[in-house]
Amino acid sequence: SIEVVISNKAEAYALERATKHGIRTEIILKKDYPDGQAFGEALLELLNKYKVDLVVLAGCLLIIPEQVIQGYRNRIINIHPSLIPSFCGNGYYGLKVHEAALERGVKVTGATVHFVDEGCDTGPIILQKPVQVYDDDTPKSLQKRVMEEAEWEILPEAIKLFSEGRLEIEGRKVRIKEV
């Protein structure tokens, strides 16, 4: 079940969608706290309040505070619009990822679902799905295809695998246990 949708942007469409489906929402703004430490503690307290098993980051551009990562180790997943380790890390988000892929001339890109650790897009990889790059692609057309053909498929699949207890982490590798 989805217990809560939390956003650091009051205008996030996810909040509206959650409300329409009777899902609780929370807004937590970094600017309302004196520093990153206080913000991280407040976010951790908010997650603990709802007793979540898994934190799913989707469209989140915020670097997750260290105390949240420590409190939810291997229970925070993120979707990234490339095949990590390509076009990831600090500064690679949204259209910037697809612009970089096209500029580099790759023939295949895709999406990655990974656990969040203290680095930026460095956590253990759960699932990846490739997407073909076409000669006439623009950053927007590529972004749309990566979302539709990869992100929208592997994020729900990763959540399902987690909820079924089928993800086993061995160091930096994730093994999917058979049923």
ROMITI-440019 format. One record per residue: residue number from 1; x, y, z of N, C-alpha, C in turn. Coordinates in Angstrom, 2 decimals. Atoms other than C-alpha are relative to their C-alpha. Layout:
BEGIN
+-----+---------+---------+---------+---------+---------+---------+---------+---------+---------+
|  nr |   neast |  nnorth |     nup |  caeast | canorth |    caup |   ceast |  cnorth |     cup |
+-----+---------+---------+---------+---------+---------+---------+---------+---------+---------+
| NUM |       X |       Y |       Z |       X |       Y |       Z |       X |       Y |       Z |
...
+-----+---------+---------+---------+---------+---------+---------+---------+---------+---------+
This chain:
BEGIN
+-----+---------+---------+---------+---------+---------+---------+---------+---------+---------+
|  nr |   neast |  nnorth |     nup |  caeast | canorth |    caup |   ceast |  cnorth |     cup |
+-----+---------+---------+---------+---------+---------+---------+---------+---------+---------+
|   1 |    0.85 |   -1.19 |    0.00 |    0.00 |    0.00 |    0.00 |    0.88 |    1.24 |    0.00 |
|   2 |   -0.71 |   -1.29 |   -0.02 |    1.07 |    3.58 |   -0.51 |   -0.50 |    0.74 |    1.23 |
|   3 |    0.37 |   -0.62 |   -1.27 |    1.08 |    5.15 |    2.94 |   -0.05 |    1.51 |   -0.07 |
|   4 |   -0.09 |   -1.45 |    0.06 |    2.06 |    8.70 |    2.05 |    0.82 |    0.39 |   -1.23 |
|   5 |   -0.82 |   -0.60 |    1.04 |    3.37 |   10.85 |   -0.77 |    0.59 |    1.27 |    0.61 |
|   6 |   -0.71 |   -1.14 |   -0.60 |    5.99 |   13.31 |    0.46 |    0.72 |    0.73 |   -1.12 |
|   7 |   -0.69 |   -0.79 |    1.01 |    7.30 |   16.15 |   -1.65 |    0.68 |    1.20 |    0.63 |
|   8 |   -0.66 |   -1.24 |   -0.41 |    9.72 |   19.01 |   -1.23 |   -0.38 |    1.13 |   -0.95 |
|   9 |    0.54 |   -1.02 |    0.89 |    7.75 |   20.94 |   -3.86 |   -1.52 |    0.01 |    0.16 |
|  10 |    1.43 |   -0.10 |   -0.28 |    4.28 |   22.17 |   -2.93 |   -0.86 |   -0.16 |   -1.25 |
|  11 |    0.78 |    0.07 |    1.24 |    3.21 |   22.26 |   -6.59 |    0.16 |   -1.33 |   -0.74 |
|  12 |   -0.23 |    1.30 |    0.66 |    4.23 |   18.65 |   -7.38 |   -1.33 |   -0.67 |   -0.34 |
|  13 |    1.21 |    0.66 |    0.47 |    1.59 |   16.88 |   -9.44 |   -0.29 |   -1.29 |    0.79 |
|  14 |    0.17 |    1.23 |   -0.78 |    2.17 |   13.73 |   -7.38 |   -0.89 |    0.23 |    1.22 |
|  15 |    0.84 |   -0.32 |   -1.16 |    0.51 |   15.45 |   -4.41 |   -1.48 |    0.04 |   -0.39 |
|  16 |    1.37 |   -0.08 |    0.51 |   -2.61 |   16.18 |   -6.43 |   -0.54 |   -1.40 |   -0.32 |
|  17 |    0.42 |    1.36 |    0.35 |   -2.75 |   12.63 |   -7.77 |   -0.27 |   -0.83 |    1.26 |
|  18 |    0.18 |    0.75 |   -1.25 |   -2.32 |   11.18 |   -4.27 |   -1.30 |    0.40 |    0.68 |
|  19 |    1.21 |   -0.49 |   -0.65 |   -5.09 |   13.35 |   -2.86 |   -1.25 |   -0.55 |   -0.70 |
|  20 |    1.14 |    0.53 |    0.78 |   -7.46 |   12.25 |   -5.66 |   -0.25 |   -1.47 |    0.31 |
|  21 |    0.13 |    1.43 |   -0.29 |   -6.80 |    8.64 |   -4.64 |   -0.07 |   -0.30 |    1.50 |
|  22 |    0.16 |    0.19 |   -1.43 |   -7.25 |    9.19 |   -0.91 |    1.29 |   -0.35 |    0.73 |
|  23 |   -1.29 |    0.28 |   -0.62 |   -3.53 |    8.89 |   -0.14 |    0.47 |    1.26 |    0.72 |
|  24 |   -0.48 |   -1.14 |   -0.78 |   -2.10 |   11.10 |    2.58 |    1.20 |    0.65 |   -0.69 |
|  25 |   -1.12 |   -0.74 |    0.58 |    0.35 |   13.79 |    1.52 |    0.66 |    0.86 |    1.06 |
|  26 |   -0.79 |   -0.88 |   -0.88 |    3.07 |   15.78 |    3.23 |    0.92 |    0.83 |   -0.88 |
|  27 |   -0.95 |   -0.87 |    0.66 |    5.16 |   18.71 |    2.09 |    1.05 |    0.38 |    1.03 |
|  28 |   -1.09 |   -0.35 |   -0.89 |    8.56 |   19.26 |    3.64 |    1.00 |    0.82 |   -0.80 |
|  29 |   -0.85 |   -0.93 |    0.73 |   10.58 |   22.26 |    2.51 |    1.31 |    0.23 |    0.74 |
|  30 |   -1.32 |   -0.15 |   -0.59 |   14.30 |   22.45 |    3.12 |    0.20 |    1.40 |    0.58 |
|  31 |   -0.17 |   -1.39 |   -0.43 |   14.08 |   26.24 |    3.48 |   -0.65 |    0.28 |    1.36 |
|  32 |    0.66 |   -0.18 |   -1.30 |   11.89 |   25.81 |    6.59 |    0.87 |   -0.46 |    1.17 |
|  33 |   -0.89 |    0.52 |   -1.04 |   14.85 |   24.33 |    8.50 |    1.31 |    0.77 |   -0.01 |
|  34 |   -1.22 |   -0.82 |   -0.08 |   18.00 |   26.06 |    9.74 |    1.18 |   -0.56 |   -0.78 |
|  35 |   -1.11 |    0.61 |    0.73 |   20.32 |   23.56 |    8.04 |   -0.40 |   -1.39 |   -0.49 |
|  36 |    0.26 |    1.32 |    0.56 |   20.56 |   20.24 |    6.23 |   -0.20 |   -1.07 |    1.05 |
|  37 |    0.13 |    0.96 |   -1.09 |   20.94 |   18.32 |    9.48 |   -1.42 |    0.00 |    0.56 |
|  38 |    1.36 |   -0.13 |   -0.54 |   17.64 |   19.64 |   10.84 |   -1.03 |   -0.49 |   -1.01 |
|  39 |    0.91 |    0.47 |    1.05 |   15.91 |   19.00 |    7.51 |    0.01 |   -1.53 |   -0.05 |
|  40 |   -0.12 |    1.46 |    0.04 |   17.22 |   15.42 |    7.44 |   -0.69 |   -0.67 |    1.17 |
|  41 |    0.66 |    0.55 |   -1.19 |   16.03 |   14.78 |   10.99 |   -1.52 |    0.08 |   -0.13 |
|  42 |    1.45 |   -0.16 |    0.17 |   12.57 |   16.14 |   10.14 |   -0.54 |   -0.98 |   -1.04 |
|  43 |    0.43 |    0.95 |    1.02 |   12.34 |   14.00 |    7.00 |    0.00 |   -1.42 |    0.55 |
|  44 |   -0.08 |    1.34 |   -0.61 |   13.44 |   10.90 |    8.91 |   -1.17 |   -0.20 |    0.97 |
|  45 |    1.12 |    0.07 |   -0.94 |   10.85 |   11.63 |   11.61 |   -1.32 |   -0.19 |   -0.75 |
|  46 |    1.21 |    0.12 |    0.81 |    8.17 |   12.01 |    8.93 |   -0.15 |   -1.42 |   -0.56 |
|  47 |    0.05 |    1.37 |    0.52 |    9.04 |    8.67 |    7.34 |   -0.32 |   -0.99 |    1.12 |
|  48 |    0.26 |    0.88 |   -1.14 |    9.09 |    6.99 |   10.75 |   -1.45 |    0.10 |    0.47 |
|  49 |    1.40 |   -0.22 |   -0.41 |    5.68 |    8.49 |   11.56 |   -0.95 |   -0.89 |   -0.80 |
|  50 |    0.87 |    0.80 |    0.86 |    4.15 |    6.62 |    8.63 |    0.41 |   -1.48 |   -0.06 |
|  51 |   -0.46 |    1.39 |   -0.09 |    6.09 |    3.41 |    9.35 |    0.14 |   -0.66 |   -1.38 |
|  52 |   -0.15 |    0.52 |    1.35 |    7.06 |    2.94 |    5.72 |    1.05 |   -1.11 |   -0.04 |
|  53 |   -0.95 |    1.09 |    0.22 |    8.83 |   -0.21 |    4.57 |    0.99 |    0.35 |   -1.10 |
|  54 |   -0.79 |   -0.34 |    1.17 |   10.14 |    1.27 |    1.33 |   -0.25 |    1.45 |   -0.37 |
|  55 |    0.10 |   -1.38 |    0.50 |   10.85 |    4.81 |    0.15 |    0.31 |   -0.06 |   -1.49 |
|  56 |   -0.17 |    0.01 |    1.45 |   10.41 |    5.24 |   -3.60 |    0.20 |    1.44 |   -0.48 |
|  57 |   -0.27 |   -1.33 |    0.54 |   12.02 |    8.26 |   -5.22 |   -0.34 |   -0.02 |   -1.48 |
|  58 |    0.39 |   -0.10 |    1.41 |   10.41 |    9.23 |   -8.51 |   -0.11 |    1.49 |   -0.32 |
|  59 |   -0.01 |   -1.42 |    0.31 |   11.19 |   12.61 |   -9.98 |    0.60 |    0.82 |    1.12 |
|  60 |   -0.60 |   -0.67 |   -1.15 |   13.12 |   13.48 |   -6.85 |    1.39 |    0.50 |   -0.37 |
|  61 |   -1.30 |   -0.58 |    0.32 |   16.02 |   15.86 |   -7.44 |    0.77 |    0.39 |    1.25 |
|  62 |   -0.61 |   -0.32 |   -1.28 |   16.85 |   16.26 |   -3.77 |    1.02 |   -1.06 |    0.38 |
|  63 |   -0.96 |    0.96 |   -0.54 |   19.98 |   14.66 |   -2.38 |   -0.53 |   -0.43 |    1.37 |
|  64 |    0.60 |    0.52 |   -1.24 |   18.66 |   12.42 |    0.40 |    1.01 |    0.14 |    1.14 |
|  65 |   -0.91 |   -0.20 |   -1.14 |   20.14 |   13.37 |    3.79 |    0.55 |   -1.33 |    0.53 |
|  66 |   -0.70 |    1.21 |   -0.45 |   22.62 |   10.89 |    5.25 |   -0.75 |   -0.74 |    1.10 |
|  67 |    0.69 |    0.71 |   -1.08 |   20.58 |   10.16 |    8.37 |   -1.23 |   -0.75 |   -0.49 |
|  68 |    1.13 |    0.73 |    0.59 |   17.62 |    9.15 |    6.20 |    0.52 |   -1.27 |   -0.67 |
|  69 |   -0.59 |    1.18 |    0.65 |   19.84 |    6.83 |    4.16 |    0.39 |   -1.04 |    1.06 |
|  70 |   -0.39 |    0.93 |   -1.07 |   21.22 |    5.31 |    7.37 |   -1.22 |   -0.64 |    0.65 |
|  71 |    1.21 |    0.53 |   -0.63 |   17.73 |    4.92 |    8.85 |   -0.78 |   -0.94 |   -0.90 |
|  72 |    0.74 |    0.82 |    0.96 |   16.38 |    3.29 |    5.70 |    0.95 |   -0.71 |   -0.97 |
|  73 |   -1.01 |    0.68 |    0.83 |   19.48 |    1.46 |    4.41 |   -0.63 |   -1.15 |   -0.77 |
|  74 |    0.55 |    1.01 |    0.91 |   18.52 |   -0.70 |    1.42 |   -1.52 |   -0.05 |    0.00 |
|  75 |    1.46 |   -0.11 |    0.05 |   14.93 |    0.49 |    1.72 |   -0.41 |    1.31 |   -0.69 |
|  76 |    0.29 |   -1.18 |    0.81 |   15.16 |    3.58 |   -0.53 |    0.43 |   -0.36 |   -1.42 |
|  77 |   -0.37 |    0.26 |    1.38 |   15.02 |    3.07 |   -4.29 |   -0.25 |    1.25 |   -0.84 |
|  78 |    0.07 |   -1.15 |    0.91 |   15.49 |    5.58 |   -7.09 |   -0.04 |   -0.52 |   -1.43 |
|  79 |   -0.02 |    0.28 |    1.44 |   14.77 |    5.53 |  -10.81 |    0.86 |    1.06 |   -0.66 |
|  80 |   -0.87 |   -0.93 |    0.72 |   17.40 |    7.09 |  -13.06 |   -0.13 |   -0.27 |   -1.49 |
|  81 |    0.26 |    0.19 |    1.43 |   16.91 |    7.69 |  -16.81 |    1.24 |   -0.27 |   -0.85 |
|  82 |   -1.12 |    0.47 |    0.82 |   20.13 |    6.05 |  -18.03 |    0.40 |   -1.37 |    0.52 |
|  83 |   -0.56 |    1.28 |   -0.44 |   21.97 |    2.78 |  -17.82 |    1.24 |    0.33 |    0.83 |
|  84 |   -1.11 |   -0.29 |   -0.91 |   24.13 |    3.49 |  -14.78 |    1.08 |   -1.07 |   -0.21 |
|  85 |   -0.64 |   -1.23 |   -0.46 |   27.11 |    4.02 |  -14.67 |    0.10 |    1.12 |   -1.04 |
|  86 |   -0.04 |   -1.07 |    1.00 |   26.59 |    6.10 |  -17.84 |   -0.97 |    1.12 |    0.35 |
|  87 |    0.86 |   -1.19 |   -0.11 |   25.19 |    9.63 |  -17.61 |   -0.74 |    0.05 |    1.34 |
|  88 |    0.60 |   -0.05 |   -1.33 |   24.62 |    9.62 |  -13.88 |    0.89 |    0.82 |    0.92 |
|  89 |   -0.77 |   -0.76 |   -0.98 |   25.80 |   11.40 |  -10.77 |   -0.42 |    1.45 |    0.02 |
|  90 |    0.32 |   -1.41 |   -0.20 |   25.85 |   15.06 |   -9.89 |   -0.18 |    0.72 |   -1.34 |
|  91 |    0.27 |   -0.78 |    1.20 |   24.28 |   17.24 |  -12.59 |   -0.74 |   -0.75 |   -1.09 |
|  92 |    0.72 |    0.78 |    1.00 |   22.69 |   14.40 |  -14.56 |   -1.41 |   -0.31 |    0.49 |
|  93 |    1.41 |    0.20 |   -0.34 |   18.92 |   14.67 |  -14.22 |   -0.85 |    0.53 |   -1.16 |
|  94 |    0.93 |   -0.48 |    1.01 |   15.90 |   15.20 |  -16.46 |    0.57 |   -0.04 |   -1.41 |
|  95 |   -0.44 |   -0.07 |    1.39 |   16.64 |   16.28 |  -20.02 |    1.52 |    0.00 |   -0.14 |
|  96 |   -1.47 |   -0.05 |    0.07 |   20.34 |   16.75 |  -19.18 |    0.58 |   -1.38 |   -0.28 |
|  97 |   -0.46 |    1.38 |    0.22 |   20.75 |   12.96 |  -19.14 |   -0.12 |   -0.34 |   -1.49 |
|  98 |    0.27 |    0.35 |    1.39 |   19.24 |   12.59 |  -22.61 |    0.81 |    0.86 |   -0.96 |
|  99 |   -0.87 |   -0.87 |    0.81 |   21.13 |   15.57 |  -24.01 |    1.41 |   -0.58 |   -0.05 |
| 100 |   -1.35 |    0.56 |   -0.07 |   24.39 |   13.97 |  -22.84 |    0.09 |   -1.30 |   -0.80 |
| 101 |    0.00 |    1.26 |    0.75 |   23.45 |   10.59 |  -24.32 |    0.03 |    0.27 |   -1.50 |
| 102 |    0.03 |   -0.33 |    1.42 |   22.65 |   12.13 |  -27.70 |    1.31 |    0.65 |   -0.44 |
| 103 |   -1.27 |   -0.66 |    0.32 |   25.76 |   14.30 |  -27.63 |    1.13 |   -1.03 |   -0.12 |
| 104 |   -1.03 |    1.05 |    0.00 |   27.88 |   11.21 |  -26.93 |   -0.18 |   -0.95 |   -1.17 |
| 105 |    0.25 |    0.86 |    1.14 |   26.23 |    9.34 |  -29.79 |   -0.27 |   -1.45 |    0.34 |
| 106 |    0.28 |    1.39 |   -0.36 |   25.20 |    6.24 |  -27.87 |   -1.14 |   -0.55 |   -0.86 |
| 107 |    1.04 |    0.67 |    0.80 |   23.04 |    3.74 |  -29.74 |   -1.08 |   -0.59 |    0.88 |
| 108 |    0.94 |    0.56 |   -0.97 |   21.36 |    2.39 |  -26.59 |    0.14 |    0.80 |    1.29 |
| 109 |    0.04 |   -0.61 |   -1.33 |   20.34 |    4.13 |  -23.39 |   -1.00 |   -0.82 |    0.79 |
| 110 |    0.99 |    0.77 |   -0.75 |   17.71 |    3.13 |  -20.86 |   -0.27 |    0.60 |    1.35 |
| 111 |    0.30 |   -0.45 |   -1.36 |   16.77 |    3.34 |  -17.21 |    0.52 |   -1.02 |    0.99 |
| 112 |   -0.52 |    0.82 |   -1.08 |   18.05 |    1.99 |  -13.92 |   -0.78 |    0.27 |    1.27 |
| 113 |    0.53 |   -0.12 |   -1.37 |   16.37 |    1.33 |  -10.58 |    1.11 |   -0.50 |    0.91 |
| 114 |   -1.08 |    0.37 |   -0.91 |   18.88 |    1.28 |   -7.75 |   -0.35 |    0.39 |    1.43 |
| 115 |    0.11 |   -0.41 |   -1.38 |   19.08 |    1.42 |   -3.99 |    0.80 |    1.28 |    0.17 |
| 116 |   -0.68 |   -1.27 |   -0.27 |   20.12 |    4.81 |   -2.66 |    1.01 |   -0.21 |    1.11 |
| 117 |   -1.03 |   -0.02 |   -1.03 |   23.38 |    5.10 |   -0.77 |    0.50 |    1.44 |    0.14 |
| 118 |   -0.49 |   -1.36 |   -0.26 |   25.48 |    8.08 |    0.31 |    0.54 |    0.70 |   -1.25 |
| 119 |   -0.47 |   -0.61 |    1.24 |   26.76 |    8.67 |   -3.24 |   -1.16 |    0.46 |   -0.87 |
| 120 |    1.03 |   -0.46 |    0.93 |   24.88 |   10.14 |   -6.18 |   -0.11 |   -1.01 |   -1.14 |
| 121 |    0.24 |    1.06 |    0.98 |   23.47 |    7.28 |   -8.30 |    1.05 |   -1.10 |    0.08 |
| 122 |   -1.06 |    1.00 |   -0.18 |   26.04 |    4.89 |   -6.83 |   -0.46 |   -1.26 |    0.73 |
| 123 |    0.47 |    1.14 |   -0.78 |   23.86 |    2.45 |   -4.88 |   -0.17 |   -1.26 |   -0.85 |
| 124 |    0.16 |    1.27 |    0.69 |   23.38 |   -1.23 |   -5.76 |   -1.15 |    0.02 |   -1.01 |
| 125 |    0.98 |    0.00 |    1.10 |   21.54 |   -1.70 |   -9.07 |   -0.96 |   -1.17 |    0.16 |
| 126 |    1.04 |    1.02 |   -0.10 |   18.25 |   -3.59 |   -8.90 |   -0.39 |   -0.50 |   -1.39 |
| 127 |    0.44 |    0.35 |    1.36 |   17.00 |   -3.51 |  -12.51 |    0.48 |    1.06 |   -0.99 |
| 128 |   -0.29 |   -0.91 |    1.10 |   18.00 |   -1.96 |  -15.82 |   -0.75 |   -0.48 |   -1.22 |
| 129 |    0.65 |    0.36 |    1.26 |   16.22 |   -1.84 |  -19.14 |    0.52 |    0.91 |   -1.09 |
| 130 |   -0.51 |   -0.82 |    1.10 |   17.75 |   -0.70 |  -22.43 |   -1.11 |    0.54 |   -0.90 |
| 131 |    0.91 |   -0.63 |    0.96 |   16.04 |    1.58 |  -24.95 |    0.86 |    0.43 |   -1.18 |
| 132 |   -0.70 |   -0.36 |    1.23 |   17.13 |    2.08 |  -28.56 |    0.01 |    1.52 |   -0.18 |
| 133 |   -0.11 |   -1.42 |    0.35 |   18.37 |    5.55 |  -29.56 |   -0.07 |    0.09 |   -1.52 |
| 134 |    0.16 |   -0.17 |    1.44 |   17.28 |    6.69 |  -33.03 |    0.72 |    1.25 |   -0.48 |
| 135 |   -0.74 |   -1.12 |    0.58 |   19.12 |    9.06 |  -35.36 |   -0.76 |    1.32 |    0.09 |
| 136 |    0.80 |   -1.23 |   -0.02 |   16.24 |   11.56 |  -35.32 |   -0.50 |    0.37 |    1.40 |
| 137 |    0.43 |   -0.31 |   -1.36 |   15.82 |   11.58 |  -31.53 |    0.41 |    1.40 |    0.40 |
| 138 |   -0.30 |   -1.24 |   -0.70 |   15.67 |   14.83 |  -29.62 |    0.06 |   -0.37 |    1.48 |
| 139 |    0.03 |    0.32 |   -1.43 |   16.23 |   15.00 |  -25.86 |   -1.41 |   -0.31 |    0.50 |
| 140 |    1.38 |    0.22 |   -0.45 |   12.45 |   15.22 |  -25.38 |   -0.57 |   -1.32 |   -0.51 |
| 141 |    0.54 |    1.26 |    0.53 |   11.58 |   12.31 |  -27.68 |    0.67 |   -1.19 |    0.68 |
| 142 |   -0.72 |    1.08 |   -0.68 |   14.26 |   10.17 |  -26.05 |   -0.47 |   -0.13 |    1.45 |
| 143 |    0.50 |    0.02 |   -1.37 |   13.10 |   11.14 |  -22.57 |   -1.36 |   -0.71 |    0.07 |
| 144 |    1.34 |    0.60 |    0.02 |    9.52 |   10.16 |  -23.43 |    0.09 |   -1.52 |   -0.22 |
| 145 |   -0.12 |    1.42 |    0.28 |   10.56 |    6.80 |  -24.88 |    0.64 |   -0.75 |    1.17 |
| 146 |   -0.62 |    0.65 |   -1.16 |   12.83 |    5.98 |  -21.93 |   -1.02 |   -0.16 |    1.13 |
| 147 |    1.04 |    0.12 |   -1.03 |    9.95 |    6.73 |  -19.55 |   -0.98 |   -1.12 |   -0.34 |
| 148 |    1.04 |    0.94 |    0.38 |    7.39 |    4.72 |  -21.49 |    0.50 |   -1.44 |   -0.14 |
| 149 |   -0.49 |    1.35 |    0.29 |    9.56 |    1.75 |  -22.48 |    0.84 |   -0.60 |    1.13 |
| 150 |   -0.89 |    0.53 |   -1.04 |   11.79 |    1.46 |  -19.42 |   -0.45 |    0.40 |    1.40 |
| 151 |    0.27 |   -0.45 |   -1.37 |   11.08 |    3.59 |  -16.35 |   -1.34 |   -0.51 |    0.52 |
| 152 |    1.34 |    0.39 |   -0.46 |    7.35 |    2.84 |  -16.17 |   -0.16 |   -1.50 |    0.14 |
| 153 |    0.03 |    1.46 |   -0.15 |    8.09 |   -0.88 |  -16.40 |    0.85 |   -0.48 |    1.17 |
| 154 |   -0.91 |    0.57 |   -1.01 |   11.08 |   -1.42 |  -14.14 |   -0.21 |    0.55 |    1.41 |
| 155 |    0.24 |   -0.51 |   -1.36 |   10.10 |    0.86 |  -11.24 |   -1.08 |   -0.83 |    0.70 |
| 156 |    0.99 |    0.86 |   -0.67 |    6.86 |   -1.06 |  -10.49 |    0.52 |   -1.42 |    0.24 |
| 157 |   -0.55 |    1.35 |   -0.17 |    8.73 |   -4.34 |  -11.02 |    0.95 |   -0.06 |    1.19 |
| 158 |   -0.92 |   -0.03 |   -1.15 |   11.43 |   -3.34 |   -8.51 |   -0.77 |    0.09 |    1.32 |
| 159 |    0.84 |   -0.12 |   -1.20 |    8.77 |   -2.34 |   -5.97 |   -0.62 |   -1.37 |    0.33 |
| 160 |    0.59 |    1.33 |   -0.18 |    7.07 |   -5.71 |   -6.48 |    1.03 |   -0.99 |    0.56 |
| 161 |   -1.06 |    0.90 |   -0.46 |   10.35 |   -7.61 |   -6.05 |    0.36 |    0.28 |    1.46 |
| 162 |   -0.30 |   -0.38 |   -1.39 |   11.09 |   -5.68 |   -2.85 |   -1.11 |   -0.50 |    0.93 |
| 163 |    1.13 |    0.36 |   -0.87 |    7.60 |   -6.27 |   -1.43 |   -0.15 |   -1.50 |    0.16 |
| 164 |    0.04 |    1.46 |   -0.08 |    7.90 |   -9.98 |   -2.17 |    1.23 |   -0.58 |    0.72 |
| 165 |   -1.20 |    0.45 |   -0.71 |   11.22 |  -10.12 |   -0.30 |    0.98 |   -0.74 |   -0.89 |
| 166 |   -0.82 |    0.74 |    0.96 |   13.04 |  -11.26 |   -3.44 |    1.32 |    0.68 |   -0.34 |
| 167 |   -1.26 |   -0.69 |    0.28 |   15.92 |   -8.76 |   -3.42 |    1.00 |   -0.31 |    1.10 |
| 168 |   -1.05 |    0.35 |   -0.94 |   19.10 |   -9.96 |   -1.79 |    1.25 |    0.80 |   -0.37 |
| 169 |   -1.15 |   -0.86 |    0.27 |   21.98 |   -7.51 |   -1.48 |    1.27 |   -0.67 |    0.53 |
| 170 |   -1.31 |    0.57 |   -0.34 |   25.52 |   -8.86 |   -1.51 |    1.05 |    1.03 |   -0.39 |
| 171 |   -0.94 |   -1.08 |    0.30 |   27.94 |   -5.95 |   -1.23 |   -0.67 |    1.05 |   -0.86 |
| 172 |    0.57 |   -0.98 |    0.92 |   27.22 |   -3.71 |   -4.21 |   -0.91 |   -0.66 |   -1.04 |
| 173 |    0.81 |    0.72 |    0.98 |   25.28 |   -6.39 |   -6.10 |   -1.34 |   -0.40 |    0.61 |
| 174 |    1.34 |    0.43 |   -0.41 |   21.58 |   -7.21 |   -5.94 |   -0.32 |   -1.26 |   -0.78 |
| 175 |    0.42 |    1.26 |    0.60 |   20.46 |  -10.74 |   -6.59 |   -1.51 |   -0.11 |    0.16 |
| 176 |    1.44 |    0.21 |   -0.06 |   16.84 |  -11.48 |   -7.43 |   -0.25 |   -1.49 |    0.25 |
| 177 |    0.28 |    1.39 |   -0.37 |   15.69 |  -14.63 |   -5.67 |   -1.17 |   -0.51 |   -0.81 |
| 178 |    1.08 |    0.66 |    0.74 |   13.56 |  -17.04 |   -7.65 |   -1.15 |   -0.32 |    0.94 |
| 179 |    1.20 |    0.31 |   -0.79 |   10.05 |  -17.80 |   -6.47 |   -0.05 |   -1.47 |    0.28 |
+-----+---------+---------+---------+---------+---------+---------+---------+---------+---------+
